[in-house]
Amino acid sequence: MPAYSFYVFDKHCTCVYFANFAPKGPRAGPSTLPNVYRPSLTPSPSSTTALPAAPDGVDESGGGGTVGAGKDESRSGLAFDEEAKLVYGIIFSLRNMVKKLAGREDDSFHSFSTSAYKLHYLYTATAYHFVLVTSPMPESLRYLLRQIYTGPFADHVVRNPMVQMDSASSGKGIDNDAFRVAVEKSLAAV
């Protein structure tokens, strides 16, 4: 069961960390925070499975139309900024819907799945949102997100005085190679 991507959003709804494990990731957009998305990094050898592609003739842009006879190879998909906004929008909407339907304020949204992927979610007490997108599978990986939060995130980001935690004031994402390596090691076992 491969992991496709991993996001960390802060309290300002900004993607401050992104790791792509699919062979072809999103392209960097104009408002991407520095050091959040590194498109030049090659995926790890253990992540040879790509995201499921749309069938030939199906428009992936969300417009609902179809493309001529086959796939258009010149399209490069969504920009990273747009993809991150969509992921956060899904989480925000589903989390609010679950709270309203449950009738209580506890965090009861943990994951959701489609036929193509499963999104695992962890909301922390420090208002960080950890999101892991994997292949569809029956078990939850919320425990793994909690391990990343209490392990590498606390060790390499929170306890590191060189890392600026507030993306609104610093204008940067999490730029820590030790954290990046630790996340890749944690998710390599998935």
Secondary structure, 3 states (H helix, E strand, C coil): CCEEEEEEECCCCCEEEEEECCCCCCECCCCCCCCCCCCCCCCCCCCCCCCCCCCCCECCCCCCCECCCCCCCCCCCCEHHHHHHHHHHHHHHHHHHHHHHHCCCCCCCCEEECCCCEEEEEECCCCCEEEEEECCCCCCCHHHHHHHHHHHHHHHHHCCCCCCCCHHHHCCCCCCHHHHHHHHHHHHCC
